[in-house]
Amino acid sequence: MFTNFIILILMIITTPSIVFSGDIDNRLILEKLNSLSRRVDDRFSVMDDKFASLEKQIDLLRDDMNRRFEAVDKRFDDQQMLNYFVFGSILTVLTLVSALIVLIIWDRRSFLYQVYEEIDKLKS
């Protein structure tokens, strides 16, 4: 037990001398910390540059997507106009055919009316 006490006392006495003898080591530590800080700052600046270029690429992709969507919208508008034109053409043709059928029926009716009158004249 006494030897443990003596060892403890020796450790307490020698610890400050070890700490104070490290002035050069502290300078080296500070220099290392400064160089490490510079390297970390350099890496952060490189990362910032990479993020900036990534944002630029994302903006370019977004612009390209917007252009493509606008092109698709234009094609849909053109297709819609074509559909309107075809629908209008079909309605026009149906109207003309209906008018032709009505004209044929009216013409036959008026012709048959004259025939019926002639038959009535002949009967009387």
A tleap script that builds the chain and sets N, CA, C and O, in Angstrom:
source leaprc.protein.ff14SB
mol = sequence {
  NMET PHE THR ASN PHE ILE ILE LEU ILE LEU
  MET ILE ILE THR THR PRO SER ILE VAL PHE
  SER GLY ASP ILE ASP ASN ARG LEU ILE LEU
  GLU LYS LEU ASN SER LEU SER ARG ARG VAL
  ASP ASP ARG PHE SER VAL MET ASP ASP LYS
  PHE ALA SER LEU GLU LYS GLN ILE ASP LEU
  LEU ARG ASP ASP MET ASN ARG ARG PHE GLU
  ALA VAL ASP LYS ARG PHE ASP ASP GLN GLN
  MET LEU ASN TYR PHE VAL PHE GLY SER ILE
  LEU THR VAL LEU THR LEU VAL SER ALA LEU
  ILE VAL LEU ILE ILE TRP ASP ARG ARG SER
  PHE LEU TYR GLN VAL TYR GLU GLU ILE ASP
  LYS LEU LYS CSER
}
set mol.1.N position { 0.813 -1.179 0.000 }
set mol.1.CA position { 0.000 0.000 0.000 }
set mol.1.C position { 0.867 1.258 0.000 }
set mol.1.O position { 0.564 2.232 -0.689 }
set mol.2.N position { 1.911 1.227 0.753 }
set mol.2.CA position { 2.822 2.348 0.807 }
set mol.2.C position { 3.471 2.558 -0.558 }
set mol.2.O position { 3.677 3.698 -0.977 }
set mol.3.N position { 3.788 1.493 -1.240 }
set mol.3.CA position { 4.413 1.631 -2.568 }
set mol.3.C position { 3.430 2.244 -3.568 }
set mol.3.O position { 3.824 3.021 -4.438 }
set mol.4.N position { 2.184 1.897 -3.442 }
set mol.4.CA position { 1.179 2.507 -4.320 }
set mol.4.C position { 1.063 4.004 -4.059 }
set mol.4.O position { 0.868 4.803 -4.975 }
set mol.5.N position { 1.189 4.357 -2.785 }
set mol.5.CA position { 1.119 5.772 -2.422 }
set mol.5.C position { 2.312 6.516 -2.997 }
set mol.5.O position { 2.161 7.630 -3.499 }
set mol.6.N position { 3.472 5.932 -2.933 }
set mol.6.CA position { 4.693 6.586 -3.444 }
set mol.6.C position { 4.587 6.707 -4.970 }
set mol.6.O position { 4.950 7.741 -5.530 }
set mol.7.N position { 4.115 5.705 -5.618 }
set mol.7.CA position { 3.966 5.761 -7.077 }
set mol.7.C position { 2.976 6.848 -7.462 }
set mol.7.O position { 3.174 7.564 -8.444 }
set mol.8.N position { 1.933 6.961 -6.697 }
set mol.8.CA position { 0.940 8.001 -6.957 }
set mol.8.C position { 1.534 9.385 -6.787 }
set mol.8.O position { 1.274 10.276 -7.595 }
set mol.9.N position { 2.306 9.569 -5.772 }
set mol.9.CA position { 2.943 10.872 -5.530 }
set mol.9.C position { 3.918 11.181 -6.659 }
set mol.9.O position { 3.949 12.314 -7.139 }
set mol.10.N position { 4.703 10.223 -7.091 }
set mol.10.CA position { 5.655 10.448 -8.177 }
set mol.10.C position { 4.915 10.800 -9.481 }
set mol.10.O position { 5.366 11.647 -10.252 }
set mol.11.N position { 3.818 10.163 -9.700 }
set mol.11.CA position { 3.051 10.476 -10.908 }
set mol.11.C position { 2.505 11.896 -10.851 }
set mol.11.O position { 2.514 12.606 -11.857 }
set mol.12.N position { 2.038 12.307 -9.698 }
set mol.12.CA position { 1.499 13.665 -9.558 }
set mol.12.C position { 2.607 14.683 -9.735 }
set mol.12.O position { 2.377 15.740 -10.323 }
set mol.13.N position { 3.790 14.399 -9.247 }
set mol.13.CA position { 4.897 15.357 -9.352 }
set mol.13.C position { 5.413 15.430 -10.785 }
set mol.13.O position { 5.745 16.520 -11.249 }
set mol.14.N position { 5.490 14.335 -11.486 }
set mol.14.CA position { 6.072 14.336 -12.834 }
set mol.14.C position { 5.094 14.761 -13.923 }
set mol.14.O position { 5.531 15.135 -15.012 }
set mol.15.N position { 3.812 14.717 -13.677 }
set mol.15.CA position { 2.819 15.071 -14.694 }
set mol.15.C position { 2.955 16.512 -15.159 }
set mol.15.O position { 2.928 16.738 -16.369 }
set mol.16.N position { 3.102 17.517 -14.272 }
set mol.16.CA position { 3.268 18.882 -14.779 }
set mol.16.C position { 4.522 19.070 -15.605 }
set mol.16.O position { 4.513 19.861 -16.547 }
set mol.17.N position { 5.592 18.376 -15.290 }
set mol.17.CA position { 6.817 18.545 -16.076 }
set mol.17.C position { 6.621 17.978 -17.480 }
set mol.17.O position { 7.177 18.506 -18.442 }
set mol.18.N position { 5.850 16.926 -17.603 }
set mol.18.CA position { 5.579 16.367 -18.930 }
set mol.18.C position { 4.711 17.318 -19.727 }
set mol.18.O position { 4.910 17.492 -20.929 }
set mol.19.N position { 3.744 17.935 -19.057 }
set mol.19.CA position { 2.853 18.859 -19.735 }
set mol.19.C position { 3.593 20.109 -20.163 }
set mol.19.O position { 3.380 20.589 -21.276 }
set mol.20.N position { 4.457 20.653 -19.315 }
set mol.20.CA position { 5.161 21.888 -19.655 }
set mol.20.C position { 6.314 21.656 -20.608 }
set mol.20.O position { 6.766 22.601 -21.255 }
set mol.21.N position { 6.799 20.449 -20.716 }
set mol.21.CA position { 7.901 20.206 -21.639 }
set mol.21.C position { 7.411 20.102 -23.071 }
set mol.21.O position { 8.229 19.961 -23.980 }
set mol.22.N position { 6.090 20.167 -23.313 }
set mol.22.CA position { 5.535 19.998 -24.644 }
set mol.22.C position { 5.247 21.287 -25.359 }
set mol.22.O position { 4.335 21.302 -26.186 }
set mol.23.N position { 5.971 22.408 -25.104 }
set mol.23.CA position { 5.721 23.665 -25.819 }
set mol.23.C position { 5.948 23.512 -27.321 }
set mol.23.O position { 5.159 24.007 -28.126 }
set mol.24.N position { 7.015 22.834 -27.690 }
set mol.24.CA position { 7.293 22.622 -29.109 }
set mol.24.C position { 6.201 21.737 -29.701 }
set mol.24.O position { 5.741 21.955 -30.822 }
set mol.25.N position { 5.811 20.764 -28.948 }
set mol.25.CA position { 4.754 19.888 -29.431 }
set mol.25.C position { 3.444 20.656 -29.624 }
set mol.25.O position { 2.694 20.370 -30.557 }
set mol.26.N position { 3.161 21.635 -28.743 }
set mol.26.CA position { 1.942 22.430 -28.897 }
set mol.26.C position { 1.986 23.254 -30.174 }
set mol.26.O position { 0.983 23.391 -30.876 }
set mol.27.N position { 3.182 23.811 -30.470 }
set mol.27.CA position { 3.318 24.553 -31.710 }
set mol.27.C position { 3.092 23.653 -32.921 }
set mol.27.O position { 2.418 24.031 -33.880 }
set mol.28.N position { 3.664 22.468 -32.855 }
set mol.28.CA position { 3.459 21.520 -33.950 }
set mol.28.C position { 1.983 21.136 -34.068 }
set mol.28.O position { 1.439 21.000 -35.164 }
set mol.29.N position { 1.360 20.967 -32.906 }
set mol.29.CA position { -0.056 20.633 -32.919 }
set mol.29.C position { -0.866 21.767 -33.534 }
set mol.29.O position { -1.765 21.525 -34.339 }
set mol.30.N position { -0.550 23.001 -33.156 }
set mol.30.CA position { -1.261 24.146 -33.723 }
set mol.30.C position { -1.036 24.260 -35.224 }
set mol.30.O position { -1.965 24.554 -35.975 }
set mol.31.N position { 0.212 24.024 -35.665 }
set mol.31.CA position { 0.488 24.067 -37.093 }
set mol.31.C position { -0.286 22.973 -37.831 }
set mol.31.O position { -0.855 23.199 -38.899 }
set mol.32.N position { -0.289 21.780 -37.229 }
set mol.32.CA position { -1.045 20.684 -37.844 }
set mol.32.C position { -2.530 21.023 -37.906 }
set mol.32.O position { -3.191 20.767 -38.913 }
set mol.33.N position { -3.053 21.604 -36.814 }
set mol.33.CA position { -4.461 21.988 -36.804 }
set mol.33.C position { -4.757 23.044 -37.864 }
set mol.33.O position { -5.786 22.988 -38.538 }
set mol.34.N position { -3.841 24.013 -38.008 }
set mol.34.CA position { -4.015 25.048 -39.027 }
set mol.34.C position { -3.982 24.452 -40.435 }
set mol.34.O position { -4.795 24.811 -41.287 }
set mol.35.N position { -3.039 23.542 -40.671 }
set mol.35.CA position { -2.969 22.924 -41.998 }
set mol.35.C position { -4.211 22.060 -42.244 }
set mol.35.O position { -4.752 22.024 -43.349 }
set mol.36.N position { -4.648 21.371 -41.192 }
set mol.36.CA position { -5.866 20.576 -41.318 }
set mol.36.C position { -7.074 21.466 -41.585 }
set mol.36.O position { -7.943 21.125 -42.388 }
set mol.37.N position { -7.120 22.606 -40.906 }
set mol.37.CA position { -8.221 23.553 -41.126 }
set mol.37.C position { -8.201 24.078 -42.560 }
set mol.37.O position { -9.247 24.212 -43.195 }
set mol.38.N position { -6.998 24.376 -43.067 }
set mol.38.CA position { -6.882 24.844 -44.449 }
set mol.38.C position { -7.339 23.768 -45.436 }
set mol.38.O position { -8.039 24.059 -46.406 }
set mol.39.N position { -6.935 22.526 -45.177 }
set mol.39.CA position { -7.334 21.435 -46.066 }
set mol.39.C position { -8.854 21.239 -46.044 }
set mol.39.O position { -9.473 20.997 -47.080 }
set mol.40.N position { -9.444 21.346 -44.851 }
set mol.40.CA position { -10.896 21.218 -44.743 }
set mol.40.C position { -11.574 22.368 -45.477 }
set mol.40.O position { -12.566 22.164 -46.177 }
set mol.41.N position { -11.033 23.588 -45.316 }
set mol.41.CA position { -11.599 24.733 -46.039 }
set mol.41.C position { -11.486 24.541 -47.550 }
set mol.41.O position { -12.406 24.865 -48.300 }
set mol.42.N position { -10.330 24.002 -47.987 }
set mol.42.CA position { -10.155 23.745 -49.420 }
set mol.42.C position { -11.169 22.717 -49.909 }
set mol.42.O position { -11.750 22.867 -50.984 }
set mol.43.N position { -11.372 21.687 -49.121 }
set mol.43.CA position { -12.351 20.661 -49.526 }
set mol.43.C position { -13.759 21.233 -49.543 }
set mol.43.O position { -14.562 20.895 -50.413 }
set mol.44.N position { -14.061 22.106 -48.576 }
set mol.44.CA position { -15.378 22.729 -48.586 }
set mol.44.C position { -15.550 23.629 -49.806 }
set mol.44.O position { -16.630 23.681 -50.394 }
set mol.45.N position { -14.492 24.336 -50.185 }
set mol.45.CA position { -14.609 25.184 -51.374 }
set mol.45.C position { -14.779 24.323 -52.623 }
set mol.45.O position { -15.531 24.687 -53.528 }
set mol.46.N position { -14.087 23.182 -52.681 }
set mol.46.CA position { -14.262 22.263 -53.811 }
set mol.46.C position { -15.694 21.734 -53.822 }
set mol.46.O position { -16.317 21.644 -54.880 }
set mol.47.N position { -16.210 21.387 -52.657 }
set mol.47.CA position { -17.595 20.899 -52.571 }
set mol.47.C position { -18.580 21.994 -52.989 }
set mol.47.O position { -19.564 21.719 -53.676 }
set mol.48.N position { -18.312 23.237 -52.572 }
set mol.48.CA position { -19.183 24.338 -52.990 }
set mol.48.C position { -19.172 24.494 -54.505 }
set mol.48.O position { -20.216 24.723 -55.116 }
set mol.49.N position { -17.979 24.369 -55.119 }
set mol.49.CA position { -17.894 24.449 -56.574 }
set mol.49.C position { -18.673 23.313 -57.234 }
set mol.49.O position { -19.367 23.513 -58.231 }
set mol.50.N position { -18.544 22.117 -56.659 }
set mol.50.CA position { -19.277 20.976 -57.221 }
set mol.50.C position { -20.780 21.167 -57.073 }
set mol.50.O position { -21.542 20.843 -57.984 }
set mol.51.N position { -21.211 21.692 -55.928 }
set mol.51.CA position { -22.634 21.955 -55.748 }
set mol.51.C position { -23.131 23.015 -56.728 }
set mol.51.O position { -24.237 22.912 -57.256 }
set mol.52.N position { -22.307 24.030 -56.964 }
set mol.52.CA position { -22.698 25.066 -57.918 }
set mol.52.C position { -22.833 24.480 -59.328 }
set mol.52.O position { -23.787 24.783 -60.044 }
set mol.53.N position { -21.864 23.635 -59.718 }
set mol.53.CA position { -21.962 23.020 -61.052 }
set mol.53.C position { -23.149 22.065 -61.112 }
set mol.53.O position { -23.800 21.957 -62.151 }
set mol.54.N position { -23.435 21.379 -60.026 }
set mol.54.CA position { -24.596 20.480 -59.983 }
set mol.54.C position { -25.890 21.269 -60.107 }
set mol.54.O position { -26.800 20.857 -60.827 }
set mol.55.N position { -25.982 22.398 -59.414 }
set mol.55.CA position { -27.166 23.254 -59.537 }
set mol.55.C position { -27.321 23.758 -60.973 }
set mol.55.O position { -28.433 23.850 -61.494 }
set mol.56.N position { -26.178 24.087 -61.611 }
set mol.56.CA position { -26.221 24.550 -62.993 }
set mol.56.C position { -26.746 23.445 -63.914 }
set mol.56.O position { -27.563 23.698 -64.798 }
set mol.57.N position { -26.269 22.228 -63.696 }
set mol.57.CA position { -26.741 21.104 -64.503 }
set mol.57.C position { -28.224 20.849 -64.267 }
set mol.57.O position { -28.964 20.567 -65.209 }
set mol.58.N position { -28.661 20.947 -63.017 }
set mol.58.CA position { -30.083 20.753 -62.716 }
set mol.58.C position { -30.915 21.823 -63.407 }
set mol.58.O position { -31.983 21.529 -63.945 }
set mol.59.N position { -30.433 23.069 -63.398 }
set mol.59.CA position { -31.157 24.146 -64.088 }
set mol.59.C position { -31.233 23.881 -65.594 }
set mol.59.O position { -32.268 24.104 -66.222 }
set mol.60.N position { -30.115 23.400 -66.166 }
set mol.60.CA position { -30.124 23.083 -67.596 }
set mol.60.C position { -31.107 21.957 -67.898 }
set mol.60.O position { -31.833 22.013 -68.891 }
set mol.61.N position { -31.131 20.945 -67.051 }
set mol.61.CA position { -32.087 19.850 -67.249 }
set mol.61.C position { -33.520 20.331 -67.112 }
set mol.61.O position { -34.394 19.922 -67.876 }
set mol.62.N position { -33.763 21.206 -66.134 }
set mol.62.CA position { -35.105 21.749 -65.946 }
set mol.62.C position { -35.521 22.561 -67.168 }
set mol.62.O position { -36.657 22.450 -67.628 }
set mol.63.N position { -34.606 23.379 -67.699 }
set mol.63.CA position { -34.924 24.154 -68.902 }
set mol.63.C position { -35.219 23.237 -70.087 }
set mol.63.O position { -36.143 23.486 -70.861 }
set mol.64.N position { -34.421 22.169 -70.223 }
set mol.64.CA position { -34.642 21.218 -71.308 }
set mol.64.C position { -35.997 20.536 -71.151 }
set mol.64.O position { -36.722 20.368 -72.132 }
set mol.65.N position { -36.343 20.145 -69.932 }
set mol.65.CA position { -37.649 19.527 -69.696 }
set mol.65.C position { -38.774 20.500 -70.004 }
set mol.65.O position { -39.783 20.109 -70.592 }
set mol.66.N position { -38.618 21.757 -69.619 }
set mol.66.CA position { -39.653 22.759 -69.913 }
set mol.66.C position { -39.834 22.925 -71.420 }
set mol.66.O position { -40.957 23.039 -71.910 }
set mol.67.N position { -38.700 22.938 -72.162 }
set mol.67.CA position { -38.797 23.057 -73.614 }
set mol.67.C position { -39.520 21.855 -74.206 }
set mol.67.O position { -40.340 22.001 -75.112 }
set mol.68.N position { -39.220 20.684 -73.698 }
set mol.68.CA position { -39.881 19.478 -74.217 }
set mol.68.C position { -41.368 19.486 -73.889 }
set mol.68.O position { -42.191 19.120 -74.727 }
set mol.69.N position { -41.719 19.904 -72.670 }
set mol.69.CA position { -43.138 19.986 -72.317 }
set mol.69.C position { -43.856 21.002 -73.190 }
set mol.69.O position { -44.995 20.775 -73.598 }
set mol.70.N position { -43.201 22.121 -73.479 }
set mol.70.CA position { -43.813 23.111 -74.359 }
set mol.70.C position { -44.012 22.543 -75.760 }
set mol.70.O position { -45.025 22.814 -76.405 }
set mol.71.N position { -43.040 21.751 -76.233 }
set mol.71.CA position { -43.176 21.128 -77.556 }
set mol.71.C position { -44.337 20.141 -77.557 }
set mol.71.O position { -45.105 20.084 -78.517 }
set mol.72.N position { -44.465 19.366 -76.485 }
set mol.72.CA position { -45.579 18.414 -76.398 }
set mol.72.C position { -46.903 19.167 -76.333 }
set mol.72.O position { -47.876 18.774 -76.978 }
set mol.73.N position { -46.942 20.250 -75.555 }
set mol.73.CA position { -48.169 21.059 -75.498 }
set mol.73.C position { -48.530 21.612 -76.870 }
set mol.73.O position { -49.702 21.636 -77.247 }
set mol.74.N position { -47.524 22.056 -77.616 }
set mol.74.CA position { -47.784 22.586 -78.954 }
set mol.74.C position { -48.328 21.485 -79.863 }
set mol.74.O position { -49.246 21.716 -80.651 }
set mol.75.N position { -47.751 20.282 -79.746 }
set mol.75.CA position { -48.260 19.178 -80.566 }
set mol.75.C position { -49.700 18.836 -80.201 }
set mol.75.O position { -50.519 18.552 -81.075 }
set mol.76.N position { -50.007 18.865 -78.893 }
set mol.76.CA position { -51.392 18.616 -78.483 }
set mol.76.C position { -52.321 19.683 -79.046 }
set mol.76.O position { -53.419 19.376 -79.511 }
set mol.77.N position { -51.878 20.942 -79.004 }
set mol.77.CA position { -52.705 22.017 -79.566 }
set mol.77.C position { -52.902 21.818 -81.062 }
set mol.77.O position { -54.005 21.994 -81.578 }
set mol.78.N position { -51.818 21.448 -81.763 }
set mol.78.CA position { -51.943 21.203 -83.199 }
set mol.78.C position { -52.878 20.030 -83.471 }
set mol.78.O position { -53.692 20.077 -84.393 }
set mol.79.N position { -52.758 18.982 -82.666 }
set mol.79.CA position { -53.627 17.817 -82.838 }
set mol.79.C position { -55.073 18.193 -82.560 }
set mol.79.O position { -55.983 17.720 -83.241 }
set mol.80.N position { -55.287 19.040 -81.564 }
set mol.80.CA position { -56.647 19.476 -81.244 }
set mol.80.C position { -57.227 20.287 -82.395 }
set mol.80.O position { -58.399 20.128 -82.737 }
set mol.81.N position { -56.425 21.148 -82.988 }
set mol.81.CA position { -56.905 21.918 -84.140 }
set mol.81.C position { -57.224 20.993 -85.305 }
set mol.81.O position { -58.215 21.200 -86.005 }
set mol.82.N position { -56.394 19.971 -85.523 }
set mol.82.CA position { -56.671 19.003 -86.583 }
set mol.82.C position { -57.968 18.261 -86.292 }
set mol.82.O position { -58.772 18.033 -87.195 }
set mol.83.N position { -58.174 17.884 -85.028 }
set mol.83.CA position { -59.419 17.206 -84.660 }
set mol.83.C position { -60.626 18.096 -84.919 }
set mol.83.O position { -61.645 17.626 -85.426 }
set mol.84.N position { -60.522 19.383 -84.574 }
set mol.84.CA position { -61.614 20.317 -84.840 }
set mol.84.C position { -61.885 20.418 -86.338 }
set mol.84.O position { -63.040 20.441 -86.763 }
set mol.85.N position { -60.825 20.479 -87.133 }
set mol.85.CA position { -60.977 20.584 -88.581 }
set mol.85.C position { -61.656 19.335 -89.141 }
set mol.85.O position { -62.575 19.435 -89.955 }
set mol.86.N position { -61.203 18.161 -88.705 }
set mol.86.CA position { -61.801 16.908 -89.190 }
set mol.86.C position { -63.257 16.819 -88.749 }
set mol.86.O position { -64.120 16.444 -89.543 }
set mol.87.N position { -63.538 17.157 -87.502 }
set mol.87.CA position { -64.910 17.120 -87.006 }
set mol.87.C position { -65.800 18.085 -87.782 }
set mol.87.O position { -66.926 17.744 -88.145 }
set mol.88.N position { -65.298 19.276 -88.031 }
set mol.88.CA position { -66.053 20.259 -88.821 }
set mol.88.C position { -66.273 19.771 -90.241 }
set mol.88.O position { -67.349 19.972 -90.804 }
set mol.89.N position { -65.267 19.132 -90.830 }
set mol.89.CA position { -65.413 18.609 -92.186 }
set mol.89.C position { -66.466 17.510 -92.234 }
set mol.89.O position { -67.294 17.471 -93.144 }
set mol.90.N position { -66.428 16.618 -91.246 }
set mol.90.CA position { -67.430 15.534 -91.197 }
set mol.90.C position { -68.830 16.111 -91.059 }
set mol.90.O position { -69.754 15.663 -91.737 }
set mol.91.N position { -68.999 17.106 -90.181 }
set mol.91.CA position { -70.314 17.726 -90.022 }
set mol.91.C position { -70.766 18.413 -91.303 }
set mol.91.O position { -71.945 18.363 -91.654 }
set mol.92.N position { -69.834 19.054 -92.001 }
set mol.92.CA position { -70.176 19.713 -93.253 }
set mol.92.C position { -70.631 18.691 -94.296 }
set mol.92.O position { -71.632 18.897 -94.981 }
set mol.93.N position { -69.884 17.586 -94.408 }
set mol.93.CA position { -70.256 16.556 -95.381 }
set mol.93.C position { -71.614 15.965 -95.017 }
set mol.93.O position { -72.442 15.743 -95.901 }
set mol.94.N position { -71.860 15.705 -93.731 }
set mol.94.CA position { -73.157 15.175 -93.317 }
set mol.94.C position { -74.286 16.160 -93.624 }
set mol.94.O position { -75.370 15.754 -94.044 }
set mol.95.N position { -74.036 17.432 -93.418 }
set mol.95.CA position { -75.049 18.448 -93.722 }
set mol.95.C position { -75.337 18.488 -95.214 }
set mol.95.O position { -76.495 18.571 -95.623 }
set mol.96.N position { -74.287 18.431 -96.029 }
set mol.96.CA position { -74.486 18.452 -97.485 }
set mol.96.C position { -75.215 17.206 -97.962 }
set mol.96.O position { -76.085 17.290 -98.828 }
set mol.97.N position { -74.869 16.056 -97.409 }
set mol.97.CA position { -75.563 14.822 -97.799 }
set mol.97.C position { -77.024 14.892 -97.381 }
set mol.97.O position { -77.910 14.504 -98.142 }
set mol.98.N position { -77.279 15.389 -96.168 }
set mol.98.CA position { -78.673 15.532 -95.708 }
set mol.98.C position { -79.435 16.491 -96.607 }
set mol.98.O position { -80.581 16.227 -96.970 }
set mol.99.N position { -78.813 17.591 -96.964 }
set mol.99.CA position { -79.471 18.554 -97.853 }
set mol.99.C position { -79.742 17.928 -99.213 }
set mol.99.O position { -80.788 18.180 -99.811 }
set mol.100.N position { -78.821 17.121 -99.705 }
set mol.100.CA position { -79.026 16.456 -100.980 }
set mol.100.C position { -80.175 15.458 -100.900 }
set mol.100.O position { -80.985 15.369 -101.823 }
set mol.101.N position { -80.249 14.720 -99.822 }
set mol.101.CA position { -81.361 13.765 -99.639 }
set mol.101.C position { -82.685 14.509 -99.572 }
set mol.101.O position { -83.665 14.095 -100.191 }
set mol.102.N position { -82.719 15.606 -98.821 }
set mol.102.CA position { -83.952 16.406 -98.741 }
set mol.102.C position { -84.309 16.966 -100.113 }
set mol.102.O position { -85.485 16.971 -100.477 }
set mol.103.N position { -83.346 17.431 -100.871 }
set mol.103.CA position { -83.605 17.951 -102.215 }
set mol.103.C position { -84.139 16.851 -103.130 }
set mol.103.O position { -85.075 17.080 -103.897 }
set mol.104.N position { -83.558 15.682 -103.053 }
set mol.104.CA position { -84.037 14.567 -103.883 }
set mol.104.C position { -85.475 14.215 -103.515 }
set mol.104.O position { -86.314 14.027 -104.395 }
set mol.105.N position { -85.757 14.126 -102.231 }
set mol.105.CA position { -87.122 13.805 -101.792 }
set mol.105.C position { -88.086 14.889 -102.241 }
set mol.105.O position { -89.175 14.578 -102.725 }
set mol.106.N position { -87.717 16.139 -102.094 }
set mol.106.CA position { -88.596 17.246 -102.497 }
set mol.106.C position { -88.824 17.227 -104.003 }
set mol.106.O position { -89.943 17.438 -104.471 }
set mol.107.N position { -87.747 16.970 -104.766 }
set mol.107.CA position { -87.871 16.932 -106.221 }
set mol.107.C position { -88.775 15.780 -106.648 }
set mol.107.O position { -89.622 15.965 -107.522 }
set mol.108.N position { -88.622 14.613 -106.063 }
set mol.108.CA position { -89.478 13.475 -106.393 }
set mol.108.C position { -90.927 13.756 -106.010 }
set mol.108.O position { -91.854 13.387 -106.731 }
set mol.109.N position { -91.108 14.406 -104.878 }
set mol.109.CA position { -92.459 14.718 -104.437 }
set mol.109.C position { -93.124 15.694 -105.399 }
set mol.109.O position { -94.284 15.525 -105.775 }
set mol.110.N position { -92.374 16.714 -105.789 }
set mol.110.CA position { -92.958 17.695 -106.716 }
set mol.110.C position { -93.204 17.064 -108.089 }
set mol.110.O position { -94.202 17.374 -108.740 }
set mol.111.N position { -92.305 16.181 -108.534 }
set mol.111.CA position { -92.511 15.486 -109.812 }
set mol.111.C position { -93.707 14.548 -109.714 }
set mol.111.O position { -94.530 14.482 -110.628 }
set mol.112.N position { -93.800 13.819 -108.597 }
set mol.112.CA position { -94.928 12.910 -108.416 }
set mol.112.C position { -96.238 13.681 -108.277 }
set mol.112.O position { -97.295 13.184 -108.665 }
set mol.113.N position { -96.174 14.868 -107.735 }
set mol.113.CA position { -97.395 15.693 -107.635 }
set mol.113.C position { -97.941 15.999 -109.019 }
set mol.113.O position { -99.149 15.925 -109.244 }
set mol.114.N position { -97.059 16.342 -109.945 }
set mol.114.CA position { -97.490 16.610 -111.321 }
set mol.114.C position { -98.034 15.342 -111.980 }
set mol.114.O position { -99.004 15.387 -112.737 }
set mol.115.N position { -97.391 14.211 -111.680 }
set mol.115.CA position { -97.871 12.945 -112.252 }
set mol.115.C position { -99.263 12.637 -111.723 }
set mol.115.O position { -100.146 12.226 -112.476 }
set mol.116.N position { -99.453 12.839 -110.422 }
set mol.116.CA position { -100.784 12.588 -109.839 }
set mol.116.C position { -101.837 13.528 -110.440 }
set mol.116.O position { -102.978 13.116 -110.650 }
set mol.117.N position { -101.478 14.746 -110.710 }
set mol.117.CA position { -102.411 15.679 -111.337 }
set mol.117.C position { -102.781 15.209 -112.735 }
set mol.117.O position { -103.944 15.272 -113.134 }
set mol.118.N position { -101.785 14.738 -113.476 }
set mol.118.CA position { -102.042 14.228 -114.836 }
set mol.118.C position { -102.950 12.991 -114.776 }
set mol.118.O position { -103.848 12.828 -115.602 }
set mol.119.N position { -102.704 12.135 -113.799 }
set mol.119.CA position { -103.547 10.939 -113.644 }
set mol.119.C position { -104.952 11.356 -113.293 }
set mol.119.O position { -105.911 10.795 -113.824 }
set mol.120.N position { -105.106 12.345 -112.394 }
set mol.120.CA position { -106.424 12.831 -112.035 }
set mol.120.C position { -107.134 13.430 -113.256 }
set mol.120.O position { -108.335 13.225 -113.427 }
set mol.121.N position { -106.420 14.153 -114.093 }
set mol.121.CA position { -107.019 14.728 -115.304 }
set mol.121.C position { -107.464 13.625 -116.244 }
set mol.121.O position { -108.522 13.713 -116.867 }
set mol.122.N position { -106.665 12.606 -116.342 }
set mol.122.CA position { -107.006 11.523 -117.243 }
set mol.122.C position { -108.196 10.726 -116.710 }
set mol.122.O position { -108.998 10.223 -117.498 }
set mol.123.N position { -108.323 10.605 -115.407 }
set mol.123.CA position { -109.439 9.880 -114.810 }
set mol.123.C position { -110.732 10.667 -114.994 }
set mol.123.O position { -111.794 10.070 -115.170 }
set mol.124.N position { -110.666 11.913 -114.957 }
set mol.124.CA position { -111.902 12.676 -115.040 }
set mol.124.C position { -112.295 12.982 -116.416 }
set mol.124.O position { -113.322 13.623 -116.637 }
savepdb mol mol.pdb
quit
